[in-house]
């Protein structure tokens, strides 16, 4: 099966930037240790500090789906409830 690339955009409410940032940082170590994780890189926009982006690569979509049900992701969702203004996720495949 083809490797899966995920691009996740998270936009924090202006008064919750530091909360969201700290909670996103907590995800990195646990996720990088997960089966199938090739890379899991968090970025913060230079012009808009409320905008965060994860660039991820997974061996398979099934392994990424397992990640989506991981306890540390559920903890993040609980901790940031009401703090995220926008969230989008794209499942992508390298074509060249």
N, C-alpha and C positions, 0 to 999 in steps of 0.2 A: 504494500500500500504506500501511497505517496505521503511524504512528510507534510505536516500541516503547519502553516504560519498563522499566528494570531496577532492582530493589531487591535488593542483595546484602548480606547480613549476615555479618560475619566476627568470630568470637570467638577472641581469642588466649589461649594458655595464660598464666596469671598471671605467670610468670617470663619471658615472651617479648613482653610488651606493646610495649616500645620497638623491638624488632626488627621486629615486624609493622607497627607504625606507620611506621617509616622506610621499609620496603619498599613499603607502600601509597602513601605520598607520592611515591615515585619513579614510580608509574604515571600520575600525573595529567597532567603536561606532554605525554608521548608520546601518551596516549590522546586528550586534547583536540585534538591535531593530526591525528587519524585521520579519514579520509573517513567522513562520516555521523554523527559525534559532535556532538550538539546541546549536551549538558552532561554533565559527569562530576564529581560533587561528593562528596567524602569527608566523613563525619561521625564524631565520637567521642562515645559516650554520656557524659553529665555525671555519672551515678551509677556507671557501671561502665566504667572506662577500658579494659577489655579488649574492649569491644564497639565495632566499627567498622561503618559502613554506607555503601555507595556508592549514590547516587541518580543514575541515568543515563537519558538519552533519546537514542535513535538514530533516524535517518531511516527505516531499514528493519531487519528482522530479519537479512537477509543481511549488511548492513554490520556489525551487531553480531557475527554469527558470524565475520566476518573478524577483528574485534578479538579474539575469544576465541582465535584461533590466532596472535596477534601475538607476536613474540619477547620483548617486554618483559613480557608476561604469563607466558610460560614461565620467564623469569628470576625473576620474583616467586615462582612455584611452587617453584622449586629453592631459593631463598633462605629460604623460610619452611617448608620441609618439617619436620614434627614440631612446629611452633610454633603451629599453628592448631587449636584444640579443636573448633570447630564452624564450618560454612559452610552458608549457604542462599542460594538465588537464586530470585527470582520474576520471570517475564516478565509484564508487565502492559500493559493498554491503557486509555487515558483514555476514560471513558464519560460524562463530564459536565463 
